[in-house]
Amino acid sequence: PLRLLQPKAVPKRLGTSQRKPREPQVPRSLIKEIFRHFVKMPVTRDAFKIVEKCSERYFKQLSDDLEAYTHHAGRKTVEAVDLEVLMRR
């Protein structure tokens, strides 16, 4: 008699993911292109890593401040006025 093939049991995945969710980042190529445009000379990899790190911190702080300004004004949408006030500060 022939045996019927049984499908293999697939182990179930746990509900939690092993990876930490990552925040969106400014593309490295964009940071590099902008920085090279203004520097107009070769940049070492180590120096670029520091520039990239500083850029990420700058934009993170900028977004946190804009969120605080918008929340303080009682709105849910960031407006150009918020950015103007932040840049004056």
Secondary structure per residue as TSV (DSSP state, phi and psi in degrees):
chain	resnum	aa	ss	phi	psi
A	1	P	-	360.0	145.1
A	2	L	-	-86.4	139.1
A	3	R	-	-90.8	141.8
A	4	L	-	-80.8	139.5
A	5	L	-	-74.1	133.7
A	6	Q	-	-99.8	137.4
A	7	P	-	-66.8	145.4
A	8	K	-	-73.4	142.9
A	9	A	-	-74.9	127.7
A	10	V	-	-95.2	124.5
A	11	P	-	-63.5	137.7
A	12	K	-	-76.3	143.7
A	13	R	-	-83.0	146.6
A	14	L	-	-71.0	156.7
A	15	G	S	-66.0	-25.2
A	16	T	S	-94.2	142.8
A	17	S	-	-87.6	147.9
A	18	Q	S	-77.7	-25.5
A	19	R	S	-87.9	146.8
A	20	K	-	-83.2	138.2
A	21	P	-	-65.7	136.9
A	22	R	-	-101.4	146.7
A	23	E	-	-78.5	149.5
A	24	P	-	-63.0	147.2
A	25	Q	-	-126.9	155.8
A	26	V	-	-70.1	132.2
A	27	P	-	-57.9	136.4
A	28	R	H	-58.7	-37.9
A	29	S	H	-63.2	-35.9
A	30	L	H	-68.3	-45.2
A	31	I	H	-59.9	-44.3
A	32	K	H	-63.0	-44.3
A	33	E	H	-63.5	-45.7
A	34	I	H	-64.5	-45.3
A	35	F	H	-63.5	-44.4
A	36	R	H	-63.5	-33.1
A	37	H	H	-61.9	-43.6
A	38	F	H	-83.4	-29.6
A	39	V	H	-78.3	-40.8
A	40	K	-	58.5	35.2
A	41	M	S	-158.0	163.6
A	42	P	-	-61.9	147.5
A	43	V	-	-127.0	132.1
A	44	T	-	-72.2	160.8
A	45	R	H	-62.6	-40.1
A	46	D	H	-63.2	-41.7
A	47	A	H	-65.8	-40.2
A	48	F	H	-65.0	-37.4
A	49	K	H	-60.7	-39.2
A	50	I	H	-68.5	-41.4
A	51	V	H	-61.3	-42.5
A	52	E	H	-63.1	-43.7
A	53	K	H	-63.0	-43.6
A	54	C	H	-64.3	-39.3
A	55	S	H	-63.3	-43.9
A	56	E	H	-61.5	-44.0
A	57	R	H	-64.7	-39.9
A	58	Y	H	-61.4	-49.8
A	59	F	H	-69.0	-31.6
A	60	K	H	-65.5	-45.8
A	61	Q	H	-64.4	-41.4
A	62	L	H	-59.8	-46.4
A	63	S	H	-68.0	-37.4
A	64	D	H	-64.0	-42.9
A	65	D	H	-64.7	-42.6
A	66	L	H	-63.1	-38.7
A	67	E	H	-63.2	-42.2
A	68	A	H	-65.1	-42.0
A	69	Y	H	-63.0	-43.9
A	70	T	H	-65.4	-42.9
A	71	H	H	-63.0	-41.6
A	72	H	H	-62.7	-35.2
A	73	A	T	-78.9	-4.9
A	74	G	T	80.0	23.0
A	75	R	-	-112.7	167.3
A	76	K	S	-112.2	-0.9
A	77	T	S	-124.7	132.6
A	78	V	-	-73.5	132.3
A	79	E	-	-117.5	167.5
A	80	A	H	-59.4	-32.5
A	81	V	H	-59.7	-39.9
A	82	D	H	-62.3	-42.0
A	83	L	H	-67.9	-38.7
A	84	E	H	-62.1	-44.7
A	85	V	H	-63.6	-42.2
A	86	L	H	-63.6	-41.5
A	87	M	H	-69.6	-30.0
A	88	R	H	-70.3	-32.4
A	89	R	-	-70.7	360.0
